[in-house]
Amino acid sequence: MKKSINKIETEKTEVLEFEIVKPAELEKNVDDFFSNVSKIEILAYLDRNKWDKLDNPDYRNPSYIKNNKIEIKDKYLRNRILLSNSQIKELQAGFKKGYYDYTAACYDPRHAIIFYDKNDIIVGNIEICFECNNVSSSKNLYNIGMSASNQFDLFKKFGITYFEDTKEEYNTFLNNLD
């Protein structure tokens, strides 16, 4: 079996269930993880429910991270930003605040946070549905992943502008159902 340079490629992601993590433990988990992170990208894309089946074969387990690269076709990608060092610190502080909301069941993810180490190797990812507050995370982020659903305002502050389907995108989706 060929060893992958992508540390998370073989780890299955999962939708996280609500779990209470003590604040001190959460802060330690966040700090420990972020101590190995050198670069963070935030992606906004068309709801994966609306991707072509070939581009999204296993809906609950995103397959757009391959060979340490993000492979999302331009027709789906809406925003892609690389965080500055000060923005990384803001995101880290946001994760320490924890998770304070209930989840619903829609799971129409449109956002992902991709974490890289100093060698530009992807070391973790979190996919977010801000509509229902559910997330899917690489297993190494299980204990802090739910905190991502509380980052909506921070995403806006960082320049993410795409949060819901446009009328055209929705109509295209409906037309493709026929």
Biotite code that builds the C-alpha atoms (Angstrom):
import biotite.structure as struc

atoms = struc.array([
    struc.Atom([0.000, 0.000, 0.000], chain_id="A", res_id=1, res_name="MET", atom_name="CA", element="C"),
    struc.Atom([1.415, 3.357, -1.050], chain_id="A", res_id=2, res_name="LYS", atom_name="CA", element="C"),
    struc.Atom([1.854, 5.759, 1.836], chain_id="A", res_id=3, res_name="LYS", atom_name="CA", element="C"),
    struc.Atom([0.009, 9.017, 1.311], chain_id="A", res_id=4, res_name="SER", atom_name="CA", element="C"),
    struc.Atom([1.636, 12.367, 1.959], chain_id="A", res_id=5, res_name="ILE", atom_name="CA", element="C"),
    struc.Atom([-1.781, 13.598, 2.990], chain_id="A", res_id=6, res_name="ASN", atom_name="CA", element="C"),
    struc.Atom([-1.996, 12.828, 6.701], chain_id="A", res_id=7, res_name="LYS", atom_name="CA", element="C"),
    struc.Atom([-5.790, 12.851, 6.729], chain_id="A", res_id=8, res_name="ILE", atom_name="CA", element="C"),
    struc.Atom([-6.613, 11.224, 3.392], chain_id="A", res_id=9, res_name="GLU", atom_name="CA", element="C"),
    struc.Atom([-7.095, 7.763, 4.870], chain_id="A", res_id=10, res_name="THR", atom_name="CA", element="C"),
    struc.Atom([-8.957, 8.955, 7.943], chain_id="A", res_id=11, res_name="GLU", atom_name="CA", element="C"),
    struc.Atom([-12.703, 8.847, 7.489], chain_id="A", res_id=12, res_name="LYS", atom_name="CA", element="C"),
    struc.Atom([-14.536, 11.988, 8.465], chain_id="A", res_id=13, res_name="THR", atom_name="CA", element="C"),
    struc.Atom([-17.757, 11.929, 10.365], chain_id="A", res_id=14, res_name="GLU", atom_name="CA", element="C"),
    struc.Atom([-20.561, 14.217, 11.364], chain_id="A", res_id=15, res_name="VAL", atom_name="CA", element="C"),
    struc.Atom([-20.007, 15.087, 14.965], chain_id="A", res_id=16, res_name="LEU", atom_name="CA", element="C"),
    struc.Atom([-22.593, 14.568, 17.642], chain_id="A", res_id=17, res_name="GLU", atom_name="CA", element="C"),
    struc.Atom([-23.100, 17.210, 20.318], chain_id="A", res_id=18, res_name="PHE", atom_name="CA", element="C"),
    struc.Atom([-20.653, 16.568, 23.109], chain_id="A", res_id=19, res_name="GLU", atom_name="CA", element="C"),
    struc.Atom([-19.838, 18.776, 26.065], chain_id="A", res_id=20, res_name="ILE", atom_name="CA", element="C"),
    struc.Atom([-16.114, 19.420, 26.418], chain_id="A", res_id=21, res_name="VAL", atom_name="CA", element="C"),
    struc.Atom([-14.937, 21.228, 29.537], chain_id="A", res_id=22, res_name="LYS", atom_name="CA", element="C"),
    struc.Atom([-13.625, 24.732, 28.740], chain_id="A", res_id=23, res_name="PRO", atom_name="CA", element="C"),
    struc.Atom([-10.086, 24.085, 30.054], chain_id="A", res_id=24, res_name="ALA", atom_name="CA", element="C"),
    struc.Atom([-9.879, 20.841, 28.087], chain_id="A", res_id=25, res_name="GLU", atom_name="CA", element="C"),
    struc.Atom([-11.181, 22.542, 24.947], chain_id="A", res_id=26, res_name="LEU", atom_name="CA", element="C"),
    struc.Atom([-8.644, 25.358, 25.249], chain_id="A", res_id=27, res_name="GLU", atom_name="CA", element="C"),
    struc.Atom([-5.813, 22.844, 25.630], chain_id="A", res_id=28, res_name="LYS", atom_name="CA", element="C"),
    struc.Atom([-7.055, 20.810, 22.643], chain_id="A", res_id=29, res_name="ASN", atom_name="CA", element="C"),
    struc.Atom([-7.287, 23.956, 20.504], chain_id="A", res_id=30, res_name="VAL", atom_name="CA", element="C"),
    struc.Atom([-3.851, 25.222, 21.544], chain_id="A", res_id=31, res_name="ASP", atom_name="CA", element="C"),
    struc.Atom([-2.241, 21.807, 21.027], chain_id="A", res_id=32, res_name="ASP", atom_name="CA", element="C"),
    struc.Atom([-3.668, 21.487, 17.526], chain_id="A", res_id=33, res_name="PHE", atom_name="CA", element="C"),
    struc.Atom([-2.946, 25.068, 16.458], chain_id="A", res_id=34, res_name="PHE", atom_name="CA", element="C"),
    struc.Atom([0.668, 24.771, 17.675], chain_id="A", res_id=35, res_name="SER", atom_name="CA", element="C"),
    struc.Atom([1.296, 22.542, 14.636], chain_id="A", res_id=36, res_name="ASN", atom_name="CA", element="C"),
    struc.Atom([-0.608, 24.710, 12.144], chain_id="A", res_id=37, res_name="VAL", atom_name="CA", element="C"),
    struc.Atom([1.212, 27.197, 9.921], chain_id="A", res_id=38, res_name="SER", atom_name="CA", element="C"),
    struc.Atom([-1.424, 27.975, 7.301], chain_id="A", res_id=39, res_name="LYS", atom_name="CA", element="C"),
    struc.Atom([-5.232, 27.923, 7.162], chain_id="A", res_id=40, res_name="ILE", atom_name="CA", element="C"),
    struc.Atom([-7.529, 28.223, 4.160], chain_id="A", res_id=41, res_name="GLU", atom_name="CA", element="C"),
    struc.Atom([-11.259, 28.827, 4.301], chain_id="A", res_id=42, res_name="ILE", atom_name="CA", element="C"),
    struc.Atom([-13.325, 27.612, 1.373], chain_id="A", res_id=43, res_name="LEU", atom_name="CA", element="C"),
    struc.Atom([-16.905, 28.459, 0.463], chain_id="A", res_id=44, res_name="ALA", atom_name="CA", element="C"),
    struc.Atom([-18.613, 26.364, -2.191], chain_id="A", res_id=45, res_name="TYR", atom_name="CA", element="C"),
    struc.Atom([-21.957, 25.354, -3.613], chain_id="A", res_id=46, res_name="LEU", atom_name="CA", element="C"),
    struc.Atom([-23.821, 23.043, -1.224], chain_id="A", res_id=47, res_name="ASP", atom_name="CA", element="C"),
    struc.Atom([-22.350, 19.596, -1.847], chain_id="A", res_id=48, res_name="ARG", atom_name="CA", element="C"),
    struc.Atom([-25.908, 18.214, -2.200], chain_id="A", res_id=49, res_name="ASN", atom_name="CA", element="C"),
    struc.Atom([-25.961, 20.075, -5.493], chain_id="A", res_id=50, res_name="LYS", atom_name="CA", element="C"),
    struc.Atom([-22.659, 18.828, -6.905], chain_id="A", res_id=51, res_name="TRP", atom_name="CA", element="C"),
    struc.Atom([-22.642, 16.326, -9.752], chain_id="A", res_id=52, res_name="ASP", atom_name="CA", element="C"),
    struc.Atom([-22.676, 12.785, -8.363], chain_id="A", res_id=53, res_name="LYS", atom_name="CA", element="C"),
    struc.Atom([-19.285, 12.002, -9.926], chain_id="A", res_id=54, res_name="LEU", atom_name="CA", element="C"),
    struc.Atom([-17.749, 14.943, -8.064], chain_id="A", res_id=55, res_name="ASP", atom_name="CA", element="C"),
    struc.Atom([-19.296, 13.954, -4.740], chain_id="A", res_id=56, res_name="ASN", atom_name="CA", element="C"),
    struc.Atom([-19.729, 10.159, -4.645], chain_id="A", res_id=57, res_name="PRO", atom_name="CA", element="C"),
    struc.Atom([-19.947, 9.801, -0.847], chain_id="A", res_id=58, res_name="ASP", atom_name="CA", element="C"),
    struc.Atom([-21.880, 12.764, 0.496], chain_id="A", res_id=59, res_name="TYR", atom_name="CA", element="C"),
    struc.Atom([-21.098, 12.187, 4.176], chain_id="A", res_id=60, res_name="ARG", atom_name="CA", element="C"),
    struc.Atom([-17.393, 11.769, 3.494], chain_id="A", res_id=61, res_name="ASN", atom_name="CA", element="C"),
    struc.Atom([-16.052, 14.546, 1.308], chain_id="A", res_id=62, res_name="PRO", atom_name="CA", element="C"),
    struc.Atom([-13.498, 13.367, -1.218], chain_id="A", res_id=63, res_name="SER", atom_name="CA", element="C"),
    struc.Atom([-12.166, 16.708, -2.393], chain_id="A", res_id=64, res_name="TYR", atom_name="CA", element="C"),
    struc.Atom([-8.867, 16.367, -0.504], chain_id="A", res_id=65, res_name="ILE", atom_name="CA", element="C"),
    struc.Atom([-6.569, 14.200, -2.615], chain_id="A", res_id=66, res_name="LYS", atom_name="CA", element="C"),
    struc.Atom([-2.786, 13.898, -2.640], chain_id="A", res_id=67, res_name="ASN", atom_name="CA", element="C"),
    struc.Atom([-2.517, 16.822, -0.239], chain_id="A", res_id=68, res_name="ASN", atom_name="CA", element="C"),
    struc.Atom([-4.471, 19.077, -2.610], chain_id="A", res_id=69, res_name="LYS", atom_name="CA", element="C"),
    struc.Atom([-7.937, 20.567, -2.568], chain_id="A", res_id=70, res_name="ILE", atom_name="CA", element="C"),
    struc.Atom([-9.754, 19.392, -5.676], chain_id="A", res_id=71, res_name="GLU", atom_name="CA", element="C"),
    struc.Atom([-12.955, 21.381, -5.937], chain_id="A", res_id=72, res_name="ILE", atom_name="CA", element="C"),
    struc.Atom([-13.981, 22.320, -9.450], chain_id="A", res_id=73, res_name="LYS", atom_name="CA", element="C"),
    struc.Atom([-14.217, 26.027, -10.187], chain_id="A", res_id=74, res_name="ASP", atom_name="CA", element="C"),
    struc.Atom([-17.923, 25.661, -10.985], chain_id="A", res_id=75, res_name="LYS", atom_name="CA", element="C"),
    struc.Atom([-18.522, 24.865, -7.275], chain_id="A", res_id=76, res_name="TYR", atom_name="CA", element="C"),
    struc.Atom([-15.985, 27.117, -5.555], chain_id="A", res_id=77, res_name="LEU", atom_name="CA", element="C"),
    struc.Atom([-17.322, 30.528, -4.483], chain_id="A", res_id=78, res_name="ARG", atom_name="CA", element="C"),
    struc.Atom([-14.653, 31.911, -2.096], chain_id="A", res_id=79, res_name="ASN", atom_name="CA", element="C"),
    struc.Atom([-11.168, 30.757, -1.154], chain_id="A", res_id=80, res_name="ARG", atom_name="CA", element="C"),
    struc.Atom([-9.095, 32.758, 1.302], chain_id="A", res_id=81, res_name="ILE", atom_name="CA", element="C"),
    struc.Atom([-5.771, 32.218, 2.994], chain_id="A", res_id=82, res_name="LEU", atom_name="CA", element="C"),
    struc.Atom([-5.767, 33.545, 6.547], chain_id="A", res_id=83, res_name="LEU", atom_name="CA", element="C"),
    struc.Atom([-3.135, 35.974, 7.790], chain_id="A", res_id=84, res_name="SER", atom_name="CA", element="C"),
    struc.Atom([-1.336, 35.245, 11.070], chain_id="A", res_id=85, res_name="ASN", atom_name="CA", element="C"),
    struc.Atom([-3.628, 37.625, 12.954], chain_id="A", res_id=86, res_name="SER", atom_name="CA", element="C"),
    struc.Atom([-6.703, 35.952, 11.425], chain_id="A", res_id=87, res_name="GLN", atom_name="CA", element="C"),
    struc.Atom([-5.360, 32.533, 12.460], chain_id="A", res_id=88, res_name="ILE", atom_name="CA", element="C"),
    struc.Atom([-5.117, 33.824, 16.040], chain_id="A", res_id=89, res_name="LYS", atom_name="CA", element="C"),
    struc.Atom([-8.694, 35.126, 15.844], chain_id="A", res_id=90, res_name="GLU", atom_name="CA", element="C"),
    struc.Atom([-9.915, 31.770, 14.568], chain_id="A", res_id=91, res_name="LEU", atom_name="CA", element="C"),
    struc.Atom([-8.007, 29.977, 17.314], chain_id="A", res_id=92, res_name="GLN", atom_name="CA", element="C"),
    struc.Atom([-9.634, 32.234, 19.928], chain_id="A", res_id=93, res_name="ALA", atom_name="CA", element="C"),
    struc.Atom([-13.026, 31.576, 18.327], chain_id="A", res_id=94, res_name="GLY", atom_name="CA", element="C"),
    struc.Atom([-12.551, 27.828, 18.657], chain_id="A", res_id=95, res_name="PHE", atom_name="CA", element="C"),
    struc.Atom([-11.786, 28.234, 22.363], chain_id="A", res_id=96, res_name="LYS", atom_name="CA", element="C"),
    struc.Atom([-15.239, 29.725, 22.930], chain_id="A", res_id=97, res_name="LYS", atom_name="CA", element="C"),
    struc.Atom([-16.746, 26.311, 22.338], chain_id="A", res_id=98, res_name="GLY", atom_name="CA", element="C"),
    struc.Atom([-20.072, 25.295, 20.954], chain_id="A", res_id=99, res_name="TYR", atom_name="CA", element="C"),
    struc.Atom([-23.272, 26.852, 22.267], chain_id="A", res_id=100, res_name="TYR", atom_name="CA", element="C"),
    struc.Atom([-26.055, 25.963, 19.869], chain_id="A", res_id=101, res_name="ASP", atom_name="CA", element="C"),
    struc.Atom([-28.275, 23.046, 18.916], chain_id="A", res_id=102, res_name="TYR", atom_name="CA", element="C"),
    struc.Atom([-27.930, 21.099, 15.717], chain_id="A", res_id=103, res_name="THR", atom_name="CA", element="C"),
    struc.Atom([-30.580, 20.224, 13.161], chain_id="A", res_id=104, res_name="ALA", atom_name="CA", element="C"),
    struc.Atom([-30.460, 17.563, 10.477], chain_id="A", res_id=105, res_name="ALA", atom_name="CA", element="C"),
    struc.Atom([-30.178, 19.271, 7.093], chain_id="A", res_id=106, res_name="CYS", atom_name="CA", element="C"),
    struc.Atom([-26.378, 19.106, 6.612], chain_id="A", res_id=107, res_name="TYR", atom_name="CA", element="C"),
    struc.Atom([-25.946, 21.175, 3.461], chain_id="A", res_id=108, res_name="ASP", atom_name="CA", element="C"),
    struc.Atom([-22.243, 22.025, 3.840], chain_id="A", res_id=109, res_name="PRO", atom_name="CA", element="C"),
    struc.Atom([-20.923, 25.069, 2.027], chain_id="A", res_id=110, res_name="ARG", atom_name="CA", element="C"),
    struc.Atom([-17.725, 25.809, 3.961], chain_id="A", res_id=111, res_name="HIS", atom_name="CA", element="C"),
    struc.Atom([-14.500, 24.111, 4.931], chain_id="A", res_id=112, res_name="ALA", atom_name="CA", element="C"),
    struc.Atom([-11.476, 25.019, 6.994], chain_id="A", res_id=113, res_name="ILE", atom_name="CA", element="C"),
    struc.Atom([-8.259, 23.398, 5.802], chain_id="A", res_id=114, res_name="ILE", atom_name="CA", element="C"),
    struc.Atom([-5.278, 23.303, 8.170], chain_id="A", res_id=115, res_name="PHE", atom_name="CA", element="C"),
    struc.Atom([-1.660, 22.941, 6.970], chain_id="A", res_id=116, res_name="TYR", atom_name="CA", element="C"),
    struc.Atom([1.593, 22.362, 8.826], chain_id="A", res_id=117, res_name="ASP", atom_name="CA", element="C"),
    struc.Atom([4.899, 24.157, 8.175], chain_id="A", res_id=118, res_name="LYS", atom_name="CA", element="C"),
    struc.Atom([5.602, 21.795, 5.249], chain_id="A", res_id=119, res_name="ASN", atom_name="CA", element="C"),
    struc.Atom([2.257, 22.631, 3.569], chain_id="A", res_id=120, res_name="ASP", atom_name="CA", element="C"),
    struc.Atom([0.890, 19.193, 4.434], chain_id="A", res_id=121, res_name="ILE", atom_name="CA", element="C"),
    struc.Atom([-2.837, 19.133, 5.203], chain_id="A", res_id=122, res_name="ILE", atom_name="CA", element="C"),
    struc.Atom([-3.116, 18.115, 8.856], chain_id="A", res_id=123, res_name="VAL", atom_name="CA", element="C"),
    struc.Atom([-6.847, 18.543, 9.382], chain_id="A", res_id=124, res_name="GLY", atom_name="CA", element="C"),
    struc.Atom([-10.102, 19.764, 7.950], chain_id="A", res_id=125, res_name="ASN", atom_name="CA", element="C"),
    struc.Atom([-13.530, 20.777, 9.150], chain_id="A", res_id=126, res_name="ILE", atom_name="CA", element="C"),
    struc.Atom([-16.561, 21.065, 6.888], chain_id="A", res_id=127, res_name="GLU", atom_name="CA", element="C"),
    struc.Atom([-19.439, 23.207, 8.136], chain_id="A", res_id=128, res_name="ILE", atom_name="CA", element="C"),
    struc.Atom([-23.147, 23.617, 7.529], chain_id="A", res_id=129, res_name="CYS", atom_name="CA", element="C"),
    struc.Atom([-24.066, 26.926, 9.135], chain_id="A", res_id=130, res_name="PHE", atom_name="CA", element="C"),
    struc.Atom([-27.777, 26.255, 8.494], chain_id="A", res_id=131, res_name="GLU", atom_name="CA", element="C"),
    struc.Atom([-27.996, 23.315, 10.896], chain_id="A", res_id=132, res_name="CYS", atom_name="CA", element="C"),
    struc.Atom([-24.756, 23.824, 12.885], chain_id="A", res_id=133, res_name="ASN", atom_name="CA", element="C"),
    struc.Atom([-23.431, 20.379, 11.973], chain_id="A", res_id=134, res_name="ASN", atom_name="CA", element="C"),
    struc.Atom([-19.835, 19.769, 11.044], chain_id="A", res_id=135, res_name="VAL", atom_name="CA", element="C"),
    struc.Atom([-17.799, 16.956, 9.600], chain_id="A", res_id=136, res_name="SER", atom_name="CA", element="C"),
    struc.Atom([-14.215, 16.793, 10.716], chain_id="A", res_id=137, res_name="SER", atom_name="CA", element="C"),
    struc.Atom([-11.013, 14.860, 10.294], chain_id="A", res_id=138, res_name="SER", atom_name="CA", element="C"),
    struc.Atom([-10.733, 12.583, 13.314], chain_id="A", res_id=139, res_name="LYS", atom_name="CA", element="C"),
    struc.Atom([-7.847, 14.537, 14.810], chain_id="A", res_id=140, res_name="ASN", atom_name="CA", element="C"),
    struc.Atom([-10.217, 17.506, 15.193], chain_id="A", res_id=141, res_name="LEU", atom_name="CA", element="C"),
    struc.Atom([-13.105, 15.601, 16.753], chain_id="A", res_id=142, res_name="TYR", atom_name="CA", element="C"),
    struc.Atom([-12.833, 17.378, 20.115], chain_id="A", res_id=143, res_name="ASN", atom_name="CA", element="C"),
    struc.Atom([-12.779, 20.894, 18.685], chain_id="A", res_id=144, res_name="ILE", atom_name="CA", element="C"),
    struc.Atom([-14.709, 20.519, 15.431], chain_id="A", res_id=145, res_name="GLY", atom_name="CA", element="C"),
    struc.Atom([-18.112, 21.578, 16.739], chain_id="A", res_id=146, res_name="MET", atom_name="CA", element="C"),
    struc.Atom([-16.682, 24.980, 17.661], chain_id="A", res_id=147, res_name="SER", atom_name="CA", element="C"),
    struc.Atom([-16.411, 25.684, 13.931], chain_id="A", res_id=148, res_name="ALA", atom_name="CA", element="C"),
    struc.Atom([-20.169, 26.094, 13.631], chain_id="A", res_id=149, res_name="SER", atom_name="CA", element="C"),
    struc.Atom([-19.942, 29.255, 15.767], chain_id="A", res_id=150, res_name="ASN", atom_name="CA", element="C"),
    struc.Atom([-17.547, 30.998, 13.370], chain_id="A", res_id=151, res_name="GLN", atom_name="CA", element="C"),
    struc.Atom([-20.136, 32.465, 10.972], chain_id="A", res_id=152, res_name="PHE", atom_name="CA", element="C"),
    struc.Atom([-19.450, 36.110, 11.910], chain_id="A", res_id=153, res_name="ASP", atom_name="CA", element="C"),
    struc.Atom([-15.707, 35.544, 11.804], chain_id="A", res_id=154, res_name="LEU", atom_name="CA", element="C"),
    struc.Atom([-15.970, 34.061, 8.306], chain_id="A", res_id=155, res_name="PHE", atom_name="CA", element="C"),
    struc.Atom([-17.788, 37.219, 7.186], chain_id="A", res_id=156, res_name="LYS", atom_name="CA", element="C"),
    struc.Atom([-15.152, 39.386, 8.834], chain_id="A", res_id=157, res_name="LYS", atom_name="CA", element="C"),
    struc.Atom([-12.427, 37.452, 6.998], chain_id="A", res_id=158, res_name="PHE", atom_name="CA", element="C"),
    struc.Atom([-14.093, 38.130, 3.638], chain_id="A", res_id=159, res_name="GLY", atom_name="CA", element="C"),
    struc.Atom([-16.217, 35.055, 2.979], chain_id="A", res_id=160, res_name="ILE", atom_name="CA", element="C"),
    struc.Atom([-19.282, 36.286, 1.094], chain_id="A", res_id=161, res_name="THR", atom_name="CA", element="C"),
    struc.Atom([-21.034, 33.066, 0.075], chain_id="A", res_id=162, res_name="TYR", atom_name="CA", element="C"),
    struc.Atom([-23.447, 31.590, 2.621], chain_id="A", res_id=163, res_name="PHE", atom_name="CA", element="C"),
    struc.Atom([-26.513, 30.485, 0.675], chain_id="A", res_id=164, res_name="GLU", atom_name="CA", element="C"),
    struc.Atom([-27.478, 29.474, -2.815], chain_id="A", res_id=165, res_name="ASP", atom_name="CA", element="C"),
    struc.Atom([-28.318, 32.203, -5.275], chain_id="A", res_id=166, res_name="THR", atom_name="CA", element="C"),
    struc.Atom([-31.716, 32.008, -6.988], chain_id="A", res_id=167, res_name="LYS", atom_name="CA", element="C"),
    struc.Atom([-29.955, 30.894, -10.167], chain_id="A", res_id=168, res_name="GLU", atom_name="CA", element="C"),
    struc.Atom([-28.155, 28.067, -8.329], chain_id="A", res_id=169, res_name="GLU", atom_name="CA", element="C"),
    struc.Atom([-31.379, 26.943, -6.696], chain_id="A", res_id=170, res_name="TYR", atom_name="CA", element="C"),
    struc.Atom([-33.284, 26.988, -10.006], chain_id="A", res_id=171, res_name="ASN", atom_name="CA", element="C"),
    struc.Atom([-30.494, 25.037, -11.716], chain_id="A", res_id=172, res_name="THR", atom_name="CA", element="C"),
    struc.Atom([-30.709, 22.450, -8.956], chain_id="A", res_id=173, res_name="PHE", atom_name="CA", element="C"),
    struc.Atom([-34.495, 22.151, -9.374], chain_id="A", res_id=174, res_name="LEU", atom_name="CA", element="C"),
    struc.Atom([-34.191, 21.836, -13.156], chain_id="A", res_id=175, res_name="ASN", atom_name="CA", element="C"),
    struc.Atom([-31.632, 19.058, -12.774], chain_id="A", res_id=176, res_name="ASN", atom_name="CA", element="C"),
    struc.Atom([-34.049, 17.042, -10.629], chain_id="A", res_id=177, res_name="LEU", atom_name="CA", element="C"),
    struc.Atom([-36.235, 16.323, -13.641], chain_id="A", res_id=178, res_name="ASP", atom_name="CA", element="C"),
])
